[in-house]
Amino acid sequence: MTPKYKKDLEALGFVFKDKVIEDDFSYQDAIISKNDSQLCITTEFDEDGKYRLHYVDFNCQTLKGRGITLNDLKLLIELM
């Protein structure tokens, strides 16, 4: 995760949880809650700490399709 990416999410109100380390990868969640809704971005890293993938959950449902942009996140937060 780049510092700019993390900074942008923090500016939107996301709170970063501690990184969880597994045998061959690690992951970190960024969460924002508002009006009984929750938006969670989980970022996975390989064993060297390099970005591997991320996914976005909205109220426990993984969003699928094209990649989620910062503007998409802003809209989702407004809808919350």
PDB file with SEQRES, HELIX, SHEET and CRYST1 records, atoms N, CA, C and O in Angstrom:
SEQRES   1 A   80  MET THR PRO LYS TYR LYS LYS ASP LEU GLU ALA LEU GLY          
SEQRES   2 A   80  PHE VAL PHE LYS ASP LYS VAL ILE GLU ASP ASP PHE SER          
SEQRES   3 A   80  TYR GLN ASP ALA ILE ILE SER LYS ASN ASP SER GLN LEU          
SEQRES   4 A   80  CYS ILE THR THR GLU PHE ASP GLU ASP GLY LYS TYR ARG          
SEQRES   5 A   80  LEU HIS TYR VAL ASP PHE ASN CYS GLN THR LEU LYS GLY          
SEQRES   6 A   80  ARG GLY ILE THR LEU ASN ASP LEU LYS LEU LEU ILE GLU          
SEQRES   7 A   80  LEU MET                                                      
HELIX    1 AA1 PRO A    3  LEU A   12  1                                  10    
HELIX    2 AA2 LEU A   70  LEU A   79  1                                  10    
SHEET    1 AA1 3 VAL A  15  PHE A  16  0                                        
SHEET    2 AA1 3 PHE A  25  LYS A  34 -1                                        
SHEET    3 AA1 3 VAL A  20  ILE A  21 -1                                        
SHEET    1 AA2 4 PHE A  25  LYS A  34  0                                        
SHEET    2 AA2 4 SER A  37  ASP A  46 -1                                        
SHEET    3 AA2 4 TYR A  51  PHE A  58 -1                                        
SHEET    4 AA2 4 GLN A  61  THR A  62 -1                                        
CRYST1    1.000    1.000    1.000  90.00  90.00  90.00 P 1           1          
ATOM      1  N   MET A   1       0.847  -1.172   0.000  1.00  0.00           N  
ATOM      2  CA  MET A   1       0.000   0.000   0.000  1.00  0.00           C  
ATOM      3  C   MET A   1       0.891   1.234   0.000  1.00  0.00           C  
ATOM      4  O   MET A   1       1.778   1.376   0.841  1.00  0.00           O  
ATOM      5  N   THR A   2       0.649   2.096  -0.928  1.00  0.00           N  
ATOM      6  CA  THR A   2       1.471   3.292  -1.006  1.00  0.00           C  
ATOM      7  C   THR A   2       1.030   4.293   0.062  1.00  0.00           C  
ATOM      8  O   THR A   2      -0.136   4.308   0.457  1.00  0.00           O  
ATOM      9  N   PRO A   3       1.950   5.119   0.523  1.00  0.00           N  
ATOM     10  CA  PRO A   3       1.581   6.137   1.521  1.00  0.00           C  
ATOM     11  C   PRO A   3       0.472   7.063   1.033  1.00  0.00           C  
ATOM     12  O   PRO A   3      -0.376   7.479   1.822  1.00  0.00           O  
ATOM     13  N   LYS A   4       0.471   7.390  -0.260  1.00  0.00           N  
ATOM     14  CA  LYS A   4      -0.565   8.277  -0.803  1.00  0.00           C  
ATOM     15  C   LYS A   4      -1.925   7.598  -0.715  1.00  0.00           C  
ATOM     16  O   LYS A   4      -2.907   8.229  -0.323  1.00  0.00           O  
ATOM     17  N   TYR A   5      -1.995   6.327  -1.074  1.00  0.00           N  
ATOM     18  CA  TYR A   5      -3.244   5.574  -1.011  1.00  0.00           C  
ATOM     19  C   TYR A   5      -3.769   5.554   0.418  1.00  0.00           C  
ATOM     20  O   TYR A   5      -4.952   5.802   0.649  1.00  0.00           O  
ATOM     21  N   LYS A   6      -2.906   5.264   1.364  1.00  0.00           N  
ATOM     22  CA  LYS A   6      -3.301   5.220   2.762  1.00  0.00           C  
ATOM     23  C   LYS A   6      -3.755   6.600   3.236  1.00  0.00           C  
ATOM     24  O   LYS A   6      -4.741   6.721   3.962  1.00  0.00           O  
ATOM     25  N   LYS A   7      -3.038   7.624   2.826  1.00  0.00           N  
ATOM     26  CA  LYS A   7      -3.374   8.998   3.207  1.00  0.00           C  
ATOM     27  C   LYS A   7      -4.741   9.401   2.647  1.00  0.00           C  
ATOM     28  O   LYS A   7      -5.532  10.050   3.331  1.00  0.00           O  
ATOM     29  N   ASP A   8      -5.013   9.009   1.394  1.00  0.00           N  
ATOM     30  CA  ASP A   8      -6.309   9.318   0.778  1.00  0.00           C  
ATOM     31  C   ASP A   8      -7.449   8.643   1.530  1.00  0.00           C  
ATOM     32  O   ASP A   8      -8.492   9.259   1.752  1.00  0.00           O  
ATOM     33  N   LEU A   9      -7.264   7.386   1.924  1.00  0.00           N  
ATOM     34  CA  LEU A   9      -8.306   6.674   2.659  1.00  0.00           C  
ATOM     35  C   LEU A   9      -8.502   7.262   4.048  1.00  0.00           C  
ATOM     36  O   LEU A   9      -9.634   7.393   4.513  1.00  0.00           O  
ATOM     37  N   GLU A  10      -7.426   7.613   4.703  1.00  0.00           N  
ATOM     38  CA  GLU A  10      -7.532   8.251   6.021  1.00  0.00           C  
ATOM     39  C   GLU A  10      -8.285   9.569   5.919  1.00  0.00           C  
ATOM     40  O   GLU A  10      -9.066   9.909   6.808  1.00  0.00           O  
ATOM     41  N   ALA A  11      -8.055  10.316   4.837  1.00  0.00           N  
ATOM     42  CA  ALA A  11      -8.747  11.594   4.639  1.00  0.00           C  
ATOM     43  C   ALA A  11     -10.256  11.394   4.467  1.00  0.00           C  
ATOM     44  O   ALA A  11     -11.043  12.280   4.801  1.00  0.00           O  
ATOM     45  N   LEU A  12     -10.658  10.225   3.944  1.00  0.00           N  
ATOM     46  CA  LEU A  12     -12.079   9.921   3.793  1.00  0.00           C  
ATOM     47  C   LEU A  12     -12.704   9.429   5.098  1.00  0.00           C  
ATOM     48  O   LEU A  12     -13.926   9.329   5.205  1.00  0.00           O  
ATOM     49  N   GLY A  13     -11.865   9.123   6.088  1.00  0.00           N  
ATOM     50  CA  GLY A  13     -12.381   8.671   7.374  1.00  0.00           C  
ATOM     51  C   GLY A  13     -12.146   7.206   7.679  1.00  0.00           C  
ATOM     52  O   GLY A  13     -12.623   6.706   8.698  1.00  0.00           O  
ATOM     53  N   PHE A  14     -11.419   6.505   6.816  1.00  0.00           N  
ATOM     54  CA  PHE A  14     -11.120   5.094   7.056  1.00  0.00           C  
ATOM     55  C   PHE A  14     -10.157   4.954   8.232  1.00  0.00           C  
ATOM     56  O   PHE A  14      -9.258   5.774   8.420  1.00  0.00           O  
ATOM     57  N   VAL A  15     -10.361   3.911   9.007  1.00  0.00           N  
ATOM     58  CA  VAL A  15      -9.480   3.583  10.120  1.00  0.00           C  
ATOM     59  C   VAL A  15      -8.748   2.296   9.748  1.00  0.00           C  
ATOM     60  O   VAL A  15      -9.375   1.315   9.346  1.00  0.00           O  
ATOM     61  N   PHE A  16      -7.429   2.299   9.881  1.00  0.00           N  
ATOM     62  CA  PHE A  16      -6.621   1.137   9.530  1.00  0.00           C  
ATOM     63  C   PHE A  16      -6.418   0.246  10.746  1.00  0.00           C  
ATOM     64  O   PHE A  16      -5.994   0.702  11.807  1.00  0.00           O  
ATOM     65  N   LYS A  17      -6.726  -1.025  10.572  1.00  0.00           N  
ATOM     66  CA  LYS A  17      -6.498  -2.021  11.619  1.00  0.00           C  
ATOM     67  C   LYS A  17      -5.056  -2.515  11.518  1.00  0.00           C  
ATOM     68  O   LYS A  17      -4.386  -2.289  10.510  1.00  0.00           O  
ATOM     69  N   ASP A  18      -4.583  -3.188  12.561  1.00  0.00           N  
ATOM     70  CA  ASP A  18      -3.237  -3.748  12.537  1.00  0.00           C  
ATOM     71  C   ASP A  18      -3.103  -4.785  11.429  1.00  0.00           C  
ATOM     72  O   ASP A  18      -4.056  -5.499  11.116  1.00  0.00           O  
ATOM     73  N   LYS A  19      -1.930  -4.861  10.849  1.00  0.00           N  
ATOM     74  CA  LYS A  19      -1.662  -5.845   9.809  1.00  0.00           C  
ATOM     75  C   LYS A  19      -1.646  -7.234  10.437  1.00  0.00           C  
ATOM     76  O   LYS A  19      -1.051  -7.443  11.494  1.00  0.00           O  
ATOM     77  N   VAL A  20      -2.308  -8.181   9.774  1.00  0.00           N  
ATOM     78  CA  VAL A  20      -2.350  -9.573  10.226  1.00  0.00           C  
ATOM     79  C   VAL A  20      -1.388 -10.373   9.363  1.00  0.00           C  
ATOM     80  O   VAL A  20      -1.451 -10.312   8.135  1.00  0.00           O  
ATOM     81  N   ILE A  21      -0.498 -11.123  10.004  1.00  0.00           N  
ATOM     82  CA  ILE A  21       0.526 -11.881   9.278  1.00  0.00           C  
ATOM     83  C   ILE A  21       0.191 -13.365   9.319  1.00  0.00           C  
ATOM     84  O   ILE A  21       0.028 -13.942  10.394  1.00  0.00           O  
ATOM     85  N   GLU A  22       0.089 -13.979   8.142  1.00  0.00           N  
ATOM     86  CA  GLU A  22      -0.141 -15.415   7.986  1.00  0.00           C  
ATOM     87  C   GLU A  22       1.156 -16.055   7.500  1.00  0.00           C  
ATOM     88  O   GLU A  22       2.183 -15.382   7.421  1.00  0.00           O  
ATOM     89  N   ASP A  23       1.121 -17.346   7.175  1.00  0.00           N  
ATOM     90  CA  ASP A  23       2.331 -18.055   6.751  1.00  0.00           C  
ATOM     91  C   ASP A  23       2.940 -17.501   5.463  1.00  0.00           C  
ATOM     92  O   ASP A  23       4.141 -17.238   5.412  1.00  0.00           O  
ATOM     93  N   ASP A  24       2.120 -17.323   4.421  1.00  0.00           N  
ATOM     94  CA  ASP A  24       2.672 -16.903   3.129  1.00  0.00           C  
ATOM     95  C   ASP A  24       2.127 -15.565   2.633  1.00  0.00           C  
ATOM     96  O   ASP A  24       2.369 -15.188   1.486  1.00  0.00           O  
ATOM     97  N   PHE A  25       1.406 -14.855   3.472  1.00  0.00           N  
ATOM     98  CA  PHE A  25       0.913 -13.532   3.094  1.00  0.00           C  
ATOM     99  C   PHE A  25       0.501 -12.776   4.359  1.00  0.00           C  
ATOM    100  O   PHE A  25       0.474 -13.335   5.455  1.00  0.00           O  
ATOM    101  N   SER A  26       0.183 -11.500   4.179  1.00  0.00           N  
ATOM    102  CA  SER A  26      -0.361 -10.689   5.268  1.00  0.00           C  
ATOM    103  C   SER A  26      -1.466  -9.819   4.677  1.00  0.00           C  
ATOM    104  O   SER A  26      -1.565  -9.657   3.461  1.00  0.00           O  
ATOM    105  N   TYR A  27      -2.285  -9.271   5.548  1.00  0.00           N  
ATOM    106  CA  TYR A  27      -3.346  -8.393   5.065  1.00  0.00           C  
ATOM    107  C   TYR A  27      -3.643  -7.318   6.099  1.00  0.00           C  
ATOM    108  O   TYR A  27      -3.321  -7.452   7.280  1.00  0.00           O  
ATOM    109  N   GLN A  28      -4.268  -6.248   5.618  1.00  0.00           N  
ATOM    110  CA  GLN A  28      -4.642  -5.140   6.481  1.00  0.00           C  
ATOM    111  C   GLN A  28      -5.996  -4.614   6.034  1.00  0.00           C  
ATOM    112  O   GLN A  28      -6.251  -4.458   4.840  1.00  0.00           O  
ATOM    113  N   ASP A  29      -6.862  -4.343   7.007  1.00  0.00           N  
ATOM    114  CA  ASP A  29      -8.189  -3.815   6.720  1.00  0.00           C  
ATOM    115  C   ASP A  29      -8.239  -2.320   6.988  1.00  0.00           C  
ATOM    116  O   ASP A  29      -7.642  -1.823   7.944  1.00  0.00           O  
ATOM    117  N   ALA A  30      -8.955  -1.618   6.136  1.00  0.00           N  
ATOM    118  CA  ALA A  30      -9.291  -0.205   6.342  1.00  0.00           C  
ATOM    119  C   ALA A  30     -10.809  -0.152   6.379  1.00  0.00           C  
ATOM    120  O   ALA A  30     -11.467  -0.597   5.438  1.00  0.00           O  
ATOM    121  N   ILE A  31     -11.373   0.388   7.457  1.00  0.00           N  
ATOM    122  CA  ILE A  31     -12.820   0.319   7.671  1.00  0.00           C  
ATOM    123  C   ILE A  31     -13.381   1.707   7.968  1.00  0.00           C  
ATOM    124  O   ILE A  31     -12.771   2.518   8.663  1.00  0.00           O  
ATOM    125  N   ILE A  32     -14.568   1.945   7.413  1.00  0.00           N  
ATOM    126  CA  ILE A  32     -15.340   3.130   7.773  1.00  0.00           C  
ATOM    127  C   ILE A  32     -16.778   2.663   8.032  1.00  0.00           C  
ATOM    128  O   ILE A  32     -17.339   1.879   7.266  1.00  0.00           O  
ATOM    129  N   SER A  33     -17.353   3.155   9.112  1.00  0.00           N  
ATOM    130  CA  SER A  33     -18.734   2.825   9.475  1.00  0.00           C  
ATOM    131  C   SER A  33     -19.539   4.110   9.590  1.00  0.00           C  
ATOM    132  O   SER A  33     -19.061   5.126  10.094  1.00  0.00           O  
ATOM    133  N   LYS A  34     -20.788   4.034   9.103  1.00  0.00           N  
ATOM    134  CA  LYS A  34     -21.652   5.209   9.142  1.00  0.00           C  
ATOM    135  C   LYS A  34     -23.102   4.746   8.979  1.00  0.00           C  
ATOM    136  O   LYS A  34     -23.414   3.982   8.066  1.00  0.00           O  
ATOM    137  N   ASN A  35     -23.975   5.206   9.858  1.00  0.00           N  
ATOM    138  CA  ASN A  35     -25.412   4.909   9.746  1.00  0.00           C  
ATOM    139  C   ASN A  35     -25.709   3.420   9.575  1.00  0.00           C  
ATOM    140  O   ASN A  35     -26.437   3.038   8.659  1.00  0.00           O  
ATOM    141  N   ASP A  36     -25.168   2.598  10.422  1.00  0.00           N  
ATOM    142  CA  ASP A  36     -25.383   1.144  10.388  1.00  0.00           C  
ATOM    143  C   ASP A  36     -24.860   0.476   9.118  1.00  0.00           C  
ATOM    144  O   ASP A  36     -25.263  -0.646   8.812  1.00  0.00           O  
ATOM    145  N   SER A  37     -23.992   1.120   8.386  1.00  0.00           N  
ATOM    146  CA  SER A  37     -23.356   0.537   7.209  1.00  0.00           C  
ATOM    147  C   SER A  37     -21.855   0.505   7.429  1.00  0.00           C  
ATOM    148  O   SER A  37     -21.306   1.299   8.193  1.00  0.00           O  
ATOM    149  N   GLN A  38     -21.196  -0.429   6.744  1.00  0.00           N  
ATOM    150  CA  GLN A  38     -19.750  -0.537   6.880  1.00  0.00           C  
ATOM    151  C   GLN A  38     -19.123  -0.791   5.513  1.00  0.00           C  
ATOM    152  O   GLN A  38     -19.617  -1.594   4.721  1.00  0.00           O  
ATOM    153  N   LEU A  39     -18.041  -0.097   5.264  1.00  0.00           N  
ATOM    154  CA  LEU A  39     -17.256  -0.247   4.049  1.00  0.00           C  
ATOM    155  C   LEU A  39     -15.861  -0.674   4.477  1.00  0.00           C  
ATOM    156  O   LEU A  39     -15.210   0.016   5.262  1.00  0.00           O  
ATOM    157  N   CYS A  40     -15.402  -1.807   3.965  1.00  0.00           N  
ATOM    158  CA  CYS A  40     -14.115  -2.369   4.376  1.00  0.00           C  
ATOM    159  C   CYS A  40     -13.267  -2.665   3.146  1.00  0.00           C  
ATOM    160  O   CYS A  40     -13.725  -3.319   2.210  1.00  0.00           O  
ATOM    161  N   ILE A  41     -12.036  -2.182   3.153  1.00  0.00           N  
ATOM    162  CA  ILE A  41     -11.079  -2.475   2.093  1.00  0.00           C  
ATOM    163  C   ILE A  41      -9.995  -3.359   2.698  1.00  0.00           C  
ATOM    164  O   ILE A  41      -9.293  -2.955   3.625  1.00  0.00           O  
ATOM    165  N   THR A  42      -9.870  -4.554   2.167  1.00  0.00           N  
ATOM    166  CA  THR A  42      -8.846  -5.490   2.635  1.00  0.00           C  
ATOM    167  C   THR A  42      -7.742  -5.534   1.586  1.00  0.00           C  
ATOM    168  O   THR A  42      -7.996  -5.819   0.416  1.00  0.00           O  
ATOM    169  N   THR A  43      -6.523  -5.251   2.012  1.00  0.00           N  
ATOM    170  CA  THR A  43      -5.364  -5.269   1.125  1.00  0.00           C  
ATOM    171  C   THR A  43      -4.465  -6.421   1.538  1.00  0.00           C  
ATOM    172  O   THR A  43      -4.090  -6.540   2.705  1.00  0.00           O  
ATOM    173  N   GLU A  44      -4.118  -7.276   0.567  1.00  0.00           N  
ATOM    174  CA  GLU A  44      -3.237  -8.411   0.831  1.00  0.00           C  
ATOM    175  C   GLU A  44      -1.841  -8.126   0.294  1.00  0.00           C  
ATOM    176  O   GLU A  44      -1.673  -7.466  -0.731  1.00  0.00           O  
ATOM    177  N   PHE A  45      -0.847  -8.635   1.007  1.00  0.00           N  
ATOM    178  CA  PHE A  45       0.556  -8.485   0.646  1.00  0.00           C  
ATOM    179  C   PHE A  45       1.200  -9.866   0.585  1.00  0.00           C  
ATOM    180  O   PHE A  45       0.777 -10.778   1.295  1.00  0.00           O  
ATOM    181  N   ASP A  46       2.229 -10.029  -0.265  1.00  0.00           N  
ATOM    182  CA  ASP A  46       2.939 -11.301  -0.301  1.00  0.00           C  
ATOM    183  C   ASP A  46       3.895 -11.393   0.882  1.00  0.00           C  
ATOM    184  O   ASP A  46       3.931 -10.494   1.721  1.00  0.00           O  
ATOM    185  N   GLU A  47       4.672 -12.480   0.955  1.00  0.00           N  
ATOM    186  CA  GLU A  47       5.557 -12.667   2.107  1.00  0.00           C  
ATOM    187  C   GLU A  47       6.672 -11.636   2.189  1.00  0.00           C  
ATOM    188  O   GLU A  47       7.303 -11.486   3.235  1.00  0.00           O  
ATOM    189  N   ASP A  48       6.921 -10.913   1.075  1.00  0.00           N  
ATOM    190  CA  ASP A  48       7.930  -9.857   1.076  1.00  0.00           C  
ATOM    191  C   ASP A  48       7.332  -8.483   1.414  1.00  0.00           C  
ATOM    192  O   ASP A  48       8.040  -7.477   1.422  1.00  0.00           O  
ATOM    193  N   GLY A  49       6.024  -8.454   1.692  1.00  0.00           N  
ATOM    194  CA  GLY A  49       5.372  -7.202   2.043  1.00  0.00           C  
ATOM    195  C   GLY A  49       4.943  -6.367   0.847  1.00  0.00           C  
ATOM    196  O   GLY A  49       4.559  -5.208   1.007  1.00  0.00           O  
ATOM    197  N   LYS A  50       5.005  -6.945  -0.358  1.00  0.00           N  
ATOM    198  CA  LYS A  50       4.599  -6.217  -1.561  1.00  0.00           C  
ATOM    199  C   LYS A  50       3.116  -6.440  -1.824  1.00  0.00           C  
ATOM    200  O   LYS A  50       2.584  -7.525  -1.590  1.00  0.00           O  
ATOM    201  N   TYR A  51       2.460  -5.396  -2.313  1.00  0.00           N  
ATOM    202  CA  TYR A  51       1.033  -5.447  -2.627  1.00  0.00           C  
ATOM    203  C   TYR A  51       0.726  -6.627  -3.532  1.00  0.00           C  
ATOM    204  O   TYR A  51       1.425  -6.863  -4.518  1.00  0.00           O  
ATOM    205  N   ARG A  52      -0.328  -7.371  -3.193  1.00  0.00           N  
ATOM    206  CA  ARG A  52      -0.762  -8.513  -3.999  1.00  0.00           C  
ATOM    207  C   ARG A  52      -2.136  -8.252  -4.611  1.00  0.00           C  
ATOM    208  O   ARG A  52      -2.303  -8.390  -5.823  1.00  0.00           O  
ATOM    209  N   LEU A  53      -3.111  -7.882  -3.805  1.00  0.00           N  
ATOM    210  CA  LEU A  53      -4.456  -7.601  -4.292  1.00  0.00           C  
ATOM    211  C   LEU A  53      -5.258  -6.915  -3.198  1.00  0.00           C  
ATOM    212  O   LEU A  53      -4.834  -6.857  -2.044  1.00  0.00           O  
ATOM    213  N   HIS A  54      -6.413  -6.398  -3.571  1.00  0.00           N  
ATOM    214  CA  HIS A  54      -7.322  -5.847  -2.565  1.00  0.00           C  
ATOM    215  C   HIS A  54      -8.755  -6.112  -3.001  1.00  0.00           C  
ATOM    216  O   HIS A  54      -9.038  -6.324  -4.180  1.00  0.00           O  
ATOM    217  N   TYR A  55      -9.632  -6.094  -2.041  1.00  0.00           N  
ATOM    218  CA  TYR A  55     -11.044  -6.206  -2.349  1.00  0.00           C  
ATOM    219  C   TYR A  55     -11.835  -5.320  -1.399  1.00  0.00           C  
ATOM    220  O   TYR A  55     -11.381  -4.985  -0.305  1.00  0.00           O  
ATOM    221  N   VAL A  56     -13.041  -4.949  -1.852  1.00  0.00           N  
ATOM    222  CA  VAL A  56     -13.873  -4.009  -1.117  1.00  0.00           C  
ATOM    223  C   VAL A  56     -15.177  -4.704  -0.746  1.00  0.00           C  
ATOM    224  O   VAL A  56     -15.850  -5.288  -1.596  1.00  0.00           O  
ATOM    225  N   ASP A  57     -15.524  -4.630   0.544  1.00  0.00           N  
ATOM    226  CA  ASP A  57     -16.792  -5.174   1.034  1.00  0.00           C  
ATOM    227  C   ASP A  57     -17.673  -4.023   1.489  1.00  0.00           C  
ATOM    228  O   ASP A  57     -17.219  -3.111   2.180  1.00  0.00           O  
ATOM    229  N   PHE A  58     -18.933  -4.076   1.093  1.00  0.00           N  
ATOM    230  CA  PHE A  58     -19.926  -3.115   1.554  1.00  0.00           C  
ATOM    231  C   PHE A  58     -21.006  -3.906   2.267  1.00  0.00           C  
ATOM    232  O   PHE A  58     -21.711  -4.700   1.645  1.00  0.00           O  
ATOM    233  N   ASN A  59     -21.139  -3.694   3.576  1.00  0.00           N  
ATOM    234  CA  ASN A  59     -22.086  -4.439   4.404  1.00  0.00           C  
ATOM    235  C   ASN A  59     -21.939  -5.953   4.194  1.00  0.00           C  
ATOM    236  O   ASN A  59     -22.919  -6.662   3.963  1.00  0.00           O  
ATOM    237  N   CYS A  60     -20.712  -6.417   4.280  1.00  0.00           N  
ATOM    238  CA  CYS A  60     -20.362  -7.846   4.208  1.00  0.00           C  
ATOM    239  C   CYS A  60     -20.577  -8.475   2.830  1.00  0.00           C  
ATOM    240  O   CYS A  60     -20.600  -9.700   2.714  1.00  0.00           O  
ATOM    241  N   GLN A  61     -20.731  -7.667   1.795  1.00  0.00           N  
ATOM    242  CA  GLN A  61     -20.864  -8.165   0.434  1.00  0.00           C  
ATOM    243  C   GLN A  61     -19.702  -7.634  -0.392  1.00  0.00           C  
ATOM    244  O   GLN A  61     -19.497  -6.424  -0.488  1.00  0.00           O  
ATOM    245  N   THR A  62     -18.946  -8.545  -0.986  1.00  0.00           N  
ATOM    246  CA  THR A  62     -17.796  -8.137  -1.793  1.00  0.00           C  
ATOM    247  C   THR A  62     -18.277  -7.500  -3.089  1.00  0.00           C  
ATOM    248  O   THR A  62     -19.076  -8.086  -3.819  1.00  0.00           O  
ATOM    249  N   LEU A  63     -17.788  -6.300  -3.370  1.00  0.00           N  
ATOM    250  CA  LEU A  63     -18.127  -5.612  -4.611  1.00  0.00           C  
ATOM    251  C   LEU A  63     -17.311  -6.209  -5.743  1.00  0.00           C  
ATOM    252  O   LEU A  63     -16.101  -6.394  -5.610  1.00  0.00           O  
ATOM    253  N   LYS A  64     -17.961  -6.508  -6.847  1.00  0.00           N  
ATOM    254  CA  LYS A  64     -17.297  -7.139  -7.990  1.00  0.00           C  
ATOM    255  C   LYS A  64     -17.461  -6.267  -9.217  1.00  0.00           C  
ATOM    256  O   LYS A  64     -18.267  -5.337  -9.226  1.00  0.00           O  
ATOM    257  N   GLY A  65     -16.704  -6.566 -10.240  1.00  0.00           N  
ATOM    258  CA  GLY A  65     -16.771  -5.799 -11.471  1.00  0.00           C  
ATOM    259  C   GLY A  65     -15.473  -5.042 -11.680  1.00  0.00           C  
ATOM    260  O   GLY A  65     -14.396  -5.524 -11.329  1.00  0.00           O  
ATOM    261  N   ARG A  66     -15.583  -3.878 -12.243  1.00  0.00           N  
ATOM    262  CA  ARG A  66     -14.388  -3.073 -12.504  1.00  0.00           C  
ATOM    263  C   ARG A  66     -13.763  -2.626 -11.185  1.00  0.00           C  
ATOM    264  O   ARG A  66     -14.395  -2.713 -10.133  1.00  0.00           O  
ATOM    265  N   GLY A  67     -12.544  -2.155 -11.244  1.00  0.00           N  
ATOM    266  CA  GLY A  67     -11.850  -1.693 -10.049  1.00  0.00           C  
ATOM    267  C   GLY A  67     -12.549  -0.503  -9.413  1.00  0.00           C  
ATOM    268  O   GLY A  67     -13.096   0.348 -10.115  1.00  0.00           O  
ATOM    269  N   ILE A  68     -12.535  -0.441  -8.092  1.00  0.00           N  
ATOM    270  CA  ILE A  68     -13.156   0.650  -7.346  1.00  0.00           C  
ATOM    271  C   ILE A  68     -12.170   1.815  -7.259  1.00  0.00           C  
ATOM    272  O   ILE A  68     -11.029   1.648  -6.828  1.00  0.00           O  
ATOM    273  N   THR A  69     -12.624   2.987  -7.673  1.00  0.00           N  
ATOM    274  CA  THR A  69     -11.772   4.175  -7.643  1.00  0.00           C  
ATOM    275  C   THR A  69     -12.027   4.978  -6.370  1.00  0.00           C  
ATOM    276  O   THR A  69     -12.965   4.701  -5.622  1.00  0.00           O  
ATOM    277  N   LEU A  70     -11.197   5.954  -6.143  1.00  0.00           N  
ATOM    278  CA  LEU A  70     -11.377   6.841  -4.996  1.00  0.00           C  
ATOM    279  C   LEU A  70     -12.717   7.574  -5.086  1.00  0.00           C  
ATOM    280  O   LEU A  70     -13.390   7.764  -4.073  1.00  0.00           O  
ATOM    281  N   ASN A  71     -13.103   7.982  -6.286  1.00  0.00           N  
ATOM    282  CA  ASN A  71     -14.399   8.643  -6.472  1.00  0.00           C  
ATOM    283  C   ASN A  71     -15.554   7.692  -6.166  1.00  0.00           C  
ATOM    284  O   ASN A  71     -16.572   8.109  -5.614  1.00  0.00           O  
ATOM    285  N   ASP A  72     -15.400   6.412  -6.524  1.00  0.00           N  
ATOM    286  CA  ASP A  72     -16.421   5.418  -6.175  1.00  0.00           C  
ATOM    287  C   ASP A  72     -16.577   5.304  -4.664  1.00  0.00           C  
ATOM    288  O   ASP A  72     -17.693   5.220  -4.151  1.00  0.00           O  
ATOM    289  N   LEU A  73     -15.451   5.303  -3.955  1.00  0.00           N  
ATOM    290  CA  LEU A  73     -15.493   5.223  -2.496  1.00  0.00           C  
ATOM    291  C   LEU A  73     -16.187   6.439  -1.895  1.00  0.00           C  
ATOM    292  O   LEU A  73     -16.967   6.313  -0.951  1.00  0.00           O  
ATOM    293  N   LYS A  74     -15.900   7.617  -2.444  1.00  0.00           N  
ATOM    294  CA  LYS A  74     -16.559   8.839  -1.976  1.00  0.00           C  
ATOM    295  C   LYS A  74     -18.060   8.746  -2.150  1.00  0.00           C  
ATOM    296  O   LYS A  74     -18.810   9.138  -1.256  1.00  0.00           O  
ATOM    297  N   LEU A  75     -18.511   8.235  -3.284  1.00  0.00           N  
ATOM    298  CA  LEU A  75     -19.930   8.084  -3.547  1.00  0.00           C  
ATOM    299  C   LEU A  75     -20.570   7.079  -2.583  1.00  0.00           C  
ATOM    300  O   LEU A  75     -21.650   7.333  -2.049  1.00  0.00           O  
ATOM    301  N   LEU A  76     -19.914   5.953  -2.364  1.00  0.00           N  
ATOM    302  CA  LEU A  76     -20.432   4.957  -1.427  1.00  0.00           C  
ATOM    303  C   LEU A  76     -20.570   5.525  -0.013  1.00  0.00           C  
ATOM    304  O   LEU A  76     -21.545   5.248   0.686  1.00  0.00           O  
ATOM    305  N   ILE A  77     -19.594   6.312   0.392  1.00  0.00           N  
ATOM    306  CA  ILE A  77     -19.648   6.928   1.728  1.00  0.00           C  
ATOM    307  C   ILE A  77     -20.812   7.904   1.802  1.00  0.00           C  
ATOM    308  O   ILE A  77     -21.501   7.966   2.821  1.00  0.00           O  
ATOM    309  N   GLU A  78     -21.040   8.664   0.742  1.00  0.00           N  
ATOM    310  CA  GLU A  78     -22.180   9.581   0.719  1.00  0.00           C  
ATOM    311  C   GLU A  78     -23.498   8.818   0.804  1.00  0.00           C  
ATOM    312  O   GLU A  78     -24.434   9.266   1.467  1.00  0.00           O  
ATOM    313  N   LEU A  79     -23.574   7.672   0.138  1.00  0.00           N  
ATOM    314  CA  LEU A  79     -24.796   6.869   0.151  1.00  0.00           C  
ATOM    315  C   LEU A  79     -25.050   6.234   1.506  1.00  0.00           C  
ATOM    316  O   LEU A  79     -26.189   5.918   1.851  1.00  0.00           O  
ATOM    317  N   MET A  80     -23.988   6.050   2.270  1.00  0.00           N  
ATOM    318  CA  MET A  80     -24.136   5.449   3.582  1.00  0.00           C  
ATOM    319  C   MET A  80     -24.923   6.407   4.464  1.00  0.00           C  
ATOM    320  O   MET A  80     -25.174   6.108   5.631  1.00  0.00           O  
TER     321      MET A  80                                                      
END                                                                             
